[in-house]
Amino acid sequence: MFPGGISMTELIIILAIVLLLFGAGKLPEAGRALGEGIRNFRKALSGETESVKEVKAEDVRTEEKREEKEEVKA
């Protein structure tokens, strides 16, 4: 038994119905779209987008340059 009370038989029936509805050719596309949706949702929950990551990386580089300048002066 899987979490949520779904047995193996019920899972097989659900997968068979999905296969009949979408067909074998559309399943990889549907899986890929579902995966991308979940990834984007997780990114949104973490609150960190690509632009935020870029700004953080730029701040780190700026700080490293500042430290290098201070070392050269000393």
C-alpha positions, 0 to 999 in steps of 0.5 A: 500500500502506498501513502494515501491509501492507494493500493497497487491495483488501483495505481495500475488502473489509474495508469491504464486510464491515463495511457488510454486518455493521452496515448503513448506518444503524449506521455513523455511530453506530459511528464516533462511538462509536469516536471518543469511545473514542479521545478518552477513551483519549488523555485518560487517557494524558495523565493530565489529566481535566476536574477536573485542568484545573479545579483548574489554572485555579483555581490560576491565578486565585488566583495572579493575584488574589494578584499584583493585591493585591501590586500594589495594596499597592505 
